[in-house]
Amino acid sequence: MPIKRTLLHTLYPIVYRLGAGAHDGGVTILSYHALDTHATDISVAPAQFAAHMAALAAVGAVSLTMREVAAGLTAGRPFPRRAVAITFDDGFASVASEGAPILARYGFTATVYVITGMVGRSTQWTAGTHALPAVPLLSWAEIAALQHAGSEIGAHTVSHPFLSQCTPDAVAHELGAARATLEARLGRSVRAFAYPQGDYTPAIVAAVRAAGYRSAVTLDQGRTGLHSEALRLPRLHISRHTPPSALRAAVVPTIGPTYRLLNGLIRGLLRRRNWPRPLPGTVQSTGMQPLAEAQ
């Protein structure tokens, strides 16, 4: 088991006990992708997701959409105790088929980031040189149903590129066309964005702001506080290796210092100076690259 995972599994119960009575006004944003049993780096089994949501409910977690997170940050208003924002990148069909009933069971909402150019298709992606299973993405009808059920729909670009490798005109298209398509299809303003691959630079952040988005989530690991930058928000990546105890710990303020401490230890022990990224605003990627859309 990797050193970070080993440390976290040991620390989760301690983190929760230490922070259970504290309230810092912050919110923890959780990052999910697909709910399936393919056992990839972006897979969480539906039964495991159900256990995660049960753990959140057991500790009195309050779920927020990213629209609500952005409003709280703008107003400088403390979030409720044990606030959490549940997010899904890419818009996999399993969010509707598997995730929505589980979320409804516990009264939770989510924010789902959609790749507008791939709606109704299937992924053909790789992780490094390894081909990932083809996985279906949400249809427009499923996206509308999720919105009707209370979840927020956010943008994840048109084609899921590395934005830092695109021309300024291409970036503007990826940001603007995705938002325009979602608003036309769903009849509601779209202000939430997720950086594909976690890839952003200061110029990309500026473009996201110019495109009219009010929140943007990264793959940087951490907890969002009242002074966090709304267009560069950290999340906690949830994987098939994440135990329910981690979800209990995620909603208390001590999770933030814990991640900062562990990242520092890993940089020192493993000499990984770029963990989790060398400087704010430089490129970090999951290594996942879109190939061709399914026809």
C-alpha positions in Angstrom: 0.0 0.0 0.0 1.4 3.4 -0.9 2.9 5.4 2.0 0.3 8.2 1.8 -2.6 5.7 1.7 -1.2 3.8 4.7 -0.8 7.0 6.7 -4.3 8.2 5.9 -5.9 4.9 6.8 -4.2 5.1 10.2 -5.0 8.7 10.7 -8.6 9.0 9.6 -10.2 8.0 12.9 -7.8 10.3 14.8 -8.5 13.2 12.4 -12.3 12.8 13.0 -12.0 12.6 16.8 -9.8 15.7 16.9 -12.0 17.8 14.7 -15.5 16.5 15.6 -16.2 19.4 17.9 -14.6 22.1 15.7 -16.1 24.5 13.2 -14.0 26.6 10.9 -16.7 27.8 8.5 -15.1 25.8 5.6 -16.4 23.1 3.3 -14.8 20.0 1.9 -15.3 19.3 -1.8 -15.3 15.6 -2.8 -14.2 14.5 -6.3 -15.8 11.4 -7.8 -15.9 10.2 -11.4 -17.5 6.9 -12.4 -19.5 4.6 -10.2 -18.6 1.2 -11.6 -16.6 -1.9 -10.8 -13.9 -1.5 -13.5 -11.3 -0.9 -10.8 -9.7 2.0 -12.6 -8.2 5.1 -11.0 -11.5 6.9 -11.5 -13.8 4.0 -10.5 -15.8 3.7 -7.2 -18.1 0.7 -6.9 -21.8 1.6 -6.4 -21.8 -0.3 -3.1 -18.8 1.6 -1.9 -20.4 4.9 -2.9 -23.4 3.9 -0.9 -21.2 3.2 2.1 -19.5 6.6 1.6 -22.9 8.4 1.6 -24.0 6.5 4.7 -20.9 7.5 6.5 -21.5 11.2 5.6 -25.1 10.9 6.8 -24.1 9.2 10.0 -22.0 12.2 11.1 -24.6 14.8 10.0 -23.0 16.1 6.8 -24.8 18.9 5.0 -24.4 18.7 1.2 -24.0 21.8 -0.9 -24.0 22.4 -4.7 -21.1 24.4 -6.1 -23.6 27.2 -6.8 -24.1 27.4 -3.0 -20.4 27.2 -2.4 -19.7 30.1 -4.7 -22.4 32.2 -3.1 -21.0 31.5 0.4 -17.5 32.4 -0.7 -18.7 35.6 -2.4 -20.6 36.7 0.7 -17.8 35.6 3.1 -20.5 33.6 5.0 -19.4 30.6 7.0 -20.6 27.3 5.7 -22.7 25.0 7.9 -20.9 22.7 10.3 -19.8 19.5 8.4 -20.6 21.0 5.0 -19.6 18.9 2.0 -19.9 19.4 -1.7 -20.1 16.1 -3.7 -18.8 16.5 -7.3 -18.6 14.2 -10.3 -16.2 14.9 -13.2 -16.9 13.9 -16.8 -20.6 13.1 -16.6 -20.6 9.3 -16.6 -24.0 7.7 -17.1 -23.5 5.8 -13.8 -24.0 9.1 -11.9 -27.7 8.9 -12.9 -28.2 5.1 -12.8 -26.2 4.4 -9.7 -25.5 7.6 -7.9 -28.8 9.5 -8.1 -30.9 6.9 -6.1 -28.2 6.7 -3.4 -28.0 10.5 -3.1 -31.8 10.7 -2.9 -31.8 8.1 -0.2 -29.7 10.4 2.1 -31.1 13.7 0.9 -27.8 14.8 -0.7 -27.3 16.8 -3.8 -24.2 16.9 -6.1 -22.6 18.9 -8.9 -22.0 17.0 -12.1 -19.4 18.4 -14.6 -20.4 17.6 -18.2 -18.2 17.3 -21.3 -20.7 18.8 -23.7 -19.2 17.4 -26.9 -19.4 13.8 -25.6 -22.9 13.7 -24.2 -24.6 10.4 -25.0 -21.3 8.9 -26.2 -18.8 6.6 -24.6 -15.2 7.3 -23.5 -12.2 5.9 -25.3 -9.5 7.0 -22.9 -6.1 5.9 -21.7 -4.2 6.2 -18.5 -0.6 6.6 -19.6 -0.3 3.8 -22.2 -3.0 1.6 -20.7 -6.4 1.7 -22.4 -9.3 2.2 -20.0 -12.7 0.4 -20.5 -15.2 2.3 -22.7 -17.7 3.8 -20.3 -21.0 5.5 -21.3 -21.6 9.1 -20.6 -24.9 10.8 -19.6 -27.5 11.6 -22.2 -29.2 15.0 -22.3 -32.4 13.5 -20.8 -30.4 12.0 -17.9 -28.6 15.4 -17.4 -32.0 17.2 -17.2 -33.3 14.6 -14.8 -30.4 15.1 -12.5 -30.9 18.8 -12.5 -34.7 18.3 -11.8 -33.8 16.2 -8.8 -31.7 19.0 -7.3 -28.2 18.4 -8.5 -26.3 21.2 -10.3 -24.9 20.8 -13.8 -21.5 22.4 -14.4 -19.2 22.6 -17.4 -16.1 20.4 -18.1 -15.3 21.9 -21.5 -16.5 20.7 -24.9 -13.8 18.1 -25.6 -11.8 17.5 -22.4 -8.4 18.8 -23.5 -5.4 19.9 -21.6 -6.3 23.6 -21.6 -2.7 24.7 -21.1 -1.8 23.1 -24.4 -4.6 25.0 -26.3 -4.4 28.3 -28.1 -6.2 31.2 -26.4 -9.0 31.0 -29.0 -9.4 27.3 -28.4 -9.6 27.9 -24.6 -12.2 30.5 -25.1 -14.2 28.1 -27.3 -13.9 25.2 -24.8 -15.1 27.4 -22.0 -17.7 29.5 -23.7 -19.3 26.9 -26.0 -19.6 24.4 -23.1 -21.4 26.9 -21.0 -23.7 28.1 -23.8 -24.7 24.6 -24.8 -25.6 23.7 -21.2 -27.6 26.8 -20.7 -29.5 26.4 -24.0 -30.3 22.7 -23.2 -31.2 23.1 -19.5 -32.7 26.6 -19.4 -30.6 27.6 -16.4 -27.4 29.6 -15.9 -24.2 27.6 -15.6 -21.5 29.1 -13.4 -19.6 26.0 -12.2 -16.5 24.6 -13.9 -14.0 21.8 -13.4 -10.5 21.9 -15.0 -10.1 18.8 -17.3 -7.2 16.7 -16.1 -6.7 19.2 -13.2 -4.7 21.3 -15.7 -4.6 25.0 -15.2 -2.3 28.0 -15.3 -2.8 31.7 -14.3 -3.8 32.4 -17.9 -6.4 29.6 -17.8 -7.8 30.8 -14.5 -8.2 34.3 -16.1 -10.0 32.8 -19.1 -12.4 30.9 -16.8 -13.1 34.2 -15.0 -13.7 36.0 -18.3 -16.0 33.2 -19.5 -18.3 34.1 -16.6 -17.8 31.1 -14.2 -18.1 31.8 -10.5 -16.4 28.6 -9.2 -13.8 26.3 -10.6 -12.5 23.1 -9.0 -9.0 21.6 -9.4 -7.4 18.3 -8.5 -5.3 20.0 -5.7 -5.9 18.1 -2.5 -7.3 20.0 0.4 -10.2 21.7 2.1 -11.9 25.0 1.0 -11.9 27.8 3.5 -13.6 31.2 3.4 -10.5 32.8 1.9 -10.0 30.2 -0.8 -9.8 31.5 -4.4 -13.2 30.7 -6.0 -11.7 29.7 -9.4 -9.0 27.5 -7.9 -10.8 25.4 -5.3 -9.1 22.2 -3.8 -10.9 18.9 -3.5 -10.3 15.5 -2.0 -10.0 12.8 -4.6 -12.2 9.8 -3.7 -11.1 6.5 -5.2 -11.9 2.8 -4.9 -9.3 2.7 -2.1 -11.1 5.3 0.0 -12.7 3.7 3.1 -15.9 5.1 4.7 -13.9 6.3 7.7 -12.2 8.8 5.3 -15.6 10.4 4.5 -16.3 10.9 8.2 -12.9 12.6 8.6 -13.4 14.7 5.5 -16.2 16.8 7.0 -14.2 18.1 10.0 -11.8 21.0 9.9 -8.7 18.9 10.9 -8.7 17.3 7.4 -7.1 20.4 5.9 -4.0 20.5 8.2 -3.8 16.7 7.9 -3.4 16.9 4.1 -0.9 19.7 4.3 1.1 17.7 6.8 1.1 14.5 4.8 2.0 16.4 1.6 4.9 17.9 3.4 6.0 14.5 4.7 5.7 12.9 1.2 7.8 15.7 -0.3 10.5 15.0 2.3 10.4 11.3 2.6 10.0 10.5 -1.0 11.9 13.5 -2.3 8.9 14.4 -4.5 9.2 18.1 -4.6 6.3 18.4 -7.0 3.8 16.7 -4.6 1.0 17.7 -5.0 2.2 20.4 -7.4 5.3 22.6 -7.4 3.7 26.0 -7.3 0.1 27.2 -7.5 -0.9 27.5 -11.1 1.5 25.1 -12.7 0.2 22.1 -14.6 -0.8 18.9 -12.9 -2.4 16.1 -14.9 -3.9 12.7 -14.0 -2.2 11.4 -17.1 -5.6 10.6 -18.7 -6.0 11.7 -22.3 -9.1 11.6 -24.4 -8.6 9.6 -27.6 -11.5 9.6 -30.0 -15.2 9.9 -29.3 -17.3 6.8 -29.9 -19.4 7.2 -33.0 
